[in-house]
């Protein structure tokens, strides 16, 4: 009789859209055993991904946080220790989720691997992703923990005064979780992770990215404290995107000058990092590859309505740009700045003005 792995392959060949749960029930296996067989078949290149992933439309895979953004914008200068009149709003958020939505609005195929509670917020986020064409089917869904949340307290001019993140659910995106969604990651043209992931999961993705033929791996910082999740050995990391404070935490040194920036860049390159992008709000963006001096770009000034999501829009633009021209980091940064500028001018975390036309304008 055929082995369970061969029986599983036969079921997938008959119905390429079959779920892991259906496979488990039909083969009398656990979900983890099914995930193991799929991982083995993927490594053997006998399974290349879900049937709806066409070779010429390989998805960008975003791995990391999803949450509900709650924004409180003060109507006057904030007085600490006092009650401040404010206007509130709520929208989908999370770094990886925001990047995925930006990419989907640009018309690109996207898979989102994230974690959601089995609650109203989680159902809303999943429904919104599906409406945009983002495939979140392999994400973790749990009934015993709430969907993450991020509360931003904004100054009257839209700048951030304080951010509070409750992202505990991301800690469950362990290496075992990554093993279970190997098939969804296999066809990726590019993989983006945010540093909400546990350190051991980041380490696994870096090791996988070192294999020949692997998709380029990009990491996006989420805060200075979480820079500690990056390992000392950065081999496998094609690109790291972060701001100056996060770079300071990552490099273990103060960043007070362009010389400090270059020194930090050299230190990260020595640890195996291939390329680096450093942002400083509206002031400048620095970028460069290992062994080269950093170059800089000056963002165009924009009327700021709300800063929330601008960094994620920039990251999505960089990913989209590298999808068009993998070696042109300057062009990718320019596209990222265009997306960030639109987001800054919008009250939404992801600008509804994004469209595939923005990509054609870059060609």
C-alpha positions in Angstrom: 0.0 0.0 0.0 1.2 3.5 -0.7 2.7 5.5 2.2 0.7 8.2 3.8 2.9 10.8 2.0 2.2 9.3 -1.4 -1.6 9.1 -0.6 -1.4 12.7 0.5 0.2 13.6 -2.8 -2.5 11.8 -4.7 -5.2 13.7 -2.9 -3.5 17.0 -3.6 -3.1 16.1 -7.3 -6.8 15.3 -7.4 -7.8 18.5 -5.6 -5.0 21.1 -5.4 -7.2 23.3 -3.2 -7.8 20.7 -0.4 -7.1 22.0 3.1 -4.7 20.5 5.6 -7.7 19.7 7.9 -9.4 17.8 5.1 -6.2 15.9 4.4 -5.8 15.0 8.0 -9.4 13.7 8.3 -9.2 11.6 5.1 -5.8 10.1 5.9 -6.5 9.7 9.7 -3.5 11.8 10.5 -2.9 14.8 12.8 -2.5 18.3 11.3 1.1 18.3 12.3 1.8 15.0 10.5 0.1 16.4 7.4 2.2 19.6 7.6 5.3 17.4 7.9 4.5 15.4 4.8 3.7 18.6 2.9 7.0 20.1 4.0 8.8 17.0 2.8 7.1 17.0 -0.6 7.9 20.7 -0.9 11.5 20.1 -0.2 11.5 17.4 -2.9 9.9 20.0 -5.3 7.0 17.6 -5.8 4.6 20.3 -4.4 5.3 23.9 -5.5 2.4 25.7 -3.8 -1.3 26.0 -3.9 -2.9 25.7 -7.3 -4.0 29.3 -7.5 -0.3 30.4 -7.4 0.8 30.7 -11.1 4.5 30.6 -11.9 4.5 34.1 -13.4 2.6 35.4 -10.3 4.6 34.1 -7.5 3.4 35.8 -4.3 5.2 38.1 -1.8 4.8 36.3 1.6 4.4 38.6 4.6 5.0 37.0 8.0 4.3 38.8 11.3 1.8 40.9 13.2 -1.9 41.7 12.5 -3.9 43.8 14.9 -6.6 46.4 15.3 -5.2 50.0 15.3 -6.9 52.3 17.7 -6.0 56.0 17.2 -6.6 58.8 19.7 -5.8 62.2 18.3 -5.6 65.0 20.9 -7.5 68.1 20.0 -4.9 70.3 21.8 -1.4 70.0 23.1 -1.2 66.9 25.2 -1.0 67.4 29.0 0.5 64.4 30.6 -1.3 63.2 33.8 -4.5 64.9 32.7 -7.6 64.1 30.7 -7.2 65.3 27.1 -10.1 65.8 24.6 -9.5 63.6 21.6 -11.0 62.1 18.4 -10.9 58.3 18.1 -10.9 55.9 15.2 -10.3 52.2 14.6 -8.8 50.4 11.6 -6.9 47.2 10.6 -3.2 47.3 11.5 -0.1 45.4 12.2 3.2 45.7 10.3 3.1 42.5 8.2 -0.6 43.0 7.6 -0.2 46.6 6.6 2.5 45.7 4.2 0.4 42.9 2.7 -2.6 45.3 2.2 -0.4 47.9 0.5 1.0 45.3 -1.8 -2.5 43.9 -2.6 -3.8 47.4 -3.4 -0.9 47.6 -5.9 -2.3 44.6 -7.6 0.4 42.1 -6.4 -0.2 38.6 -5.2 0.2 38.3 -1.5 0.2 35.6 1.2 -0.1 36.7 4.8 1.0 34.4 7.6 -0.1 35.9 10.9 -2.0 35.2 14.1 -5.6 36.0 14.9 -7.9 35.4 17.8 -11.2 33.7 17.3 -13.0 36.9 18.1 -14.8 39.8 16.3 -11.5 41.6 15.6 -9.9 38.5 14.1 -12.9 37.7 11.9 -13.0 41.3 10.7 -9.3 41.3 9.8 -9.5 38.0 8.0 -12.6 39.2 6.1 -11.0 42.4 5.1 -7.8 40.6 3.9 -10.0 38.2 1.8 -11.8 41.2 0.2 -8.5 42.5 -1.0 -7.3 39.2 -2.4 -4.8 38.6 0.4 -4.5 34.8 1.1 -4.4 34.4 4.9 -5.6 30.8 4.9 -2.4 29.4 6.5 -2.5 31.9 9.4 -2.8 30.8 13.0 -6.2 31.2 14.6 -6.8 30.5 18.3 -9.8 30.7 20.6 -7.9 31.2 23.8 -6.2 34.6 23.1 -7.4 37.9 21.7 -6.4 39.4 18.4 -3.6 41.9 18.8 -4.1 45.6 19.2 -2.1 48.8 18.8 -3.2 52.1 20.4 -1.6 55.3 19.0 -1.9 58.5 20.9 -1.4 61.3 18.3 -0.5 65.0 18.7 -2.8 67.5 17.1 -0.5 67.6 14.0 -0.8 63.8 13.5 2.6 62.9 14.9 3.0 60.1 17.3 3.1 60.9 21.0 2.8 57.4 22.4 2.2 53.9 21.0 1.0 50.9 23.0 1.1 47.5 21.4 -0.5 44.3 22.7 1.0 41.6 20.3 1.3 38.6 22.6 -0.4 36.3 20.0 2.7 36.7 17.7 4.7 34.7 20.2 2.8 31.6 19.0 4.2 31.9 15.5 6.9 29.5 16.5 9.2 27.3 14.2 6.5 24.6 14.4 4.0 27.1 13.0 6.5 27.9 10.2 6.8 24.2 9.5 3.1 23.9 9.1 3.0 26.6 6.4 6.0 25.5 4.4 3.9 24.9 1.3 2.5 28.5 1.4 6.0 29.9 1.6 7.5 27.7 -1.0 6.4 29.6 -4.1 7.3 33.1 -2.7 9.1 35.6 -4.9 10.1 37.4 -1.8 9.5 36.9 1.9 9.1 39.8 4.4 9.1 39.3 8.1 8.5 41.8 10.9 10.2 41.6 14.3 7.0 40.7 16.1 8.1 37.1 15.4 9.8 35.1 18.2 13.6 35.1 17.9 13.7 31.4 17.2 11.3 31.8 14.2 13.4 34.6 12.8 16.5 32.4 13.2 14.8 29.6 11.2 13.8 31.9 8.4 17.4 33.2 8.1 18.7 29.7 7.9 16.2 28.7 5.3 17.1 31.9 3.3 20.7 30.7 3.1 19.7 27.7 0.9 20.4 28.0 -2.8 17.4 29.1 -4.8 15.6 30.5 -1.7 13.4 33.7 -2.1 15.1 36.9 -0.9 14.4 37.6 2.8 13.6 41.1 4.1 13.2 42.1 7.7 11.3 45.1 8.9 11.8 46.5 12.4 8.8 47.3 14.6 10.5 49.0 17.6 13.9 49.5 19.2 13.3 46.9 22.0 12.5 44.2 19.5 15.8 44.6 17.7 17.2 42.1 20.2 15.3 39.4 18.3 17.7 39.6 15.4 20.5 37.0 15.9 24.2 38.1 15.7 24.6 36.1 12.5 22.6 37.9 9.8 23.6 35.7 6.9 20.5 35.0 4.8 19.1 38.4 5.3 18.9 40.2 2.0 17.6 43.5 3.4 17.0 45.1 6.8 14.7 48.2 7.0 14.7 50.3 10.2 14.9 53.8 11.6 17.8 55.4 13.3 16.7 54.6 16.8 16.2 50.9 15.8 19.6 50.9 14.1 21.2 52.3 17.3 19.7 49.4 19.3 20.7 46.9 16.7 24.3 48.1 16.3 24.7 48.8 20.0 26.0 52.3 19.5 24.7 55.9 19.4 23.9 57.2 15.9 24.6 60.9 16.0 26.2 61.5 12.6 26.6 60.2 9.1 29.9 58.7 10.2 28.1 56.8 12.9 25.6 55.6 10.3 28.4 54.3 8.1 30.1 52.6 11.0 26.9 50.8 12.0 26.3 49.8 8.4 29.8 48.3 8.2 29.2 46.4 11.5 25.9 44.9 10.2 27.6 44.0 6.9 30.3 42.1 8.9 27.6 40.1 10.6 26.3 38.9 7.1 23.7 41.5 6.2 23.5 42.1 2.4 21.6 45.4 2.2 20.4 48.1 4.6 17.8 50.9 4.5 17.7 53.5 7.3 14.8 56.0 7.6 14.6 59.2 9.5 11.1 60.4 8.9 10.8 63.4 6.5 14.5 64.2 6.8 16.3 61.5 4.8 16.6 57.8 3.8 20.0 56.1 3.6 20.5 52.8 1.7 23.4 50.6 0.5 24.8 47.2 0.1 27.6 45.5 2.0 31.0 46.8 0.9 29.5 50.0 -0.4 29.1 53.5 1.1 25.6 54.4 2.1 23.7 56.7 -0.3 20.9 59.1 0.7 17.6 60.4 -0.7 15.5 63.3 0.5 11.8 62.6 0.8 9.4 65.2 -0.7 7.6 67.2 1.9 4.0 66.2 2.5 1.1 67.6 4.5 0.8 65.2 7.4 -2.7 64.0 8.3 -1.6 60.9 10.3 1.8 59.2 10.5 0.4 55.8 11.3 1.2 53.3 8.6 3.7 55.4 6.6 6.6 53.2 7.5 4.7 50.1 6.4 3.8 51.8 3.1 7.4 52.6 2.6 8.4 48.9 3.2 5.7 47.7 0.8 6.9 50.1 -1.9 10.5 48.8 -1.4 9.3 45.2 -1.8 7.2 46.1 -4.9 10.2 47.9 -6.4 12.6 45.1 -5.8 10.1 42.7 -7.4 10.4 44.8 -10.6 14.2 45.4 -10.4 15.9 43.3 -7.7 19.2 45.1 -7.8 17.9 48.7 -8.0 17.6 49.7 -4.3 17.4 53.4 -5.1 14.4 52.9 -7.4 12.8 50.7 -4.7 13.3 53.5 -2.1 11.8 56.1 -4.4 8.7 53.9 -4.8 8.6 53.4 -1.1 8.7 57.2 -0.5 5.8 57.7 -3.0 3.6 55.2 -1.1 4.6 56.7 2.3 3.8 60.2 1.1 0.3 59.1 0.1 -0.2 57.4 3.4 0.9 60.5 5.4 -1.7 62.5 3.6 -4.5 60.0 4.4 -6.4 59.5 7.7 -6.2 55.7 6.9 -3.4 53.4 8.0 -3.3 52.2 4.3 -4.1 54.8 1.7 -7.2 53.8 -0.4 -5.5 55.7 -3.3 -3.0 53.0 -3.9 -3.5 51.2 -7.2 -1.5 49.2 -9.8 -1.1 52.4 -11.8 1.6 53.5 -9.2 3.8 50.6 -10.4 3.5 51.5 -14.0 4.4 55.1 -13.3 7.7 53.8 -11.9 8.7 52.1 -15.2 
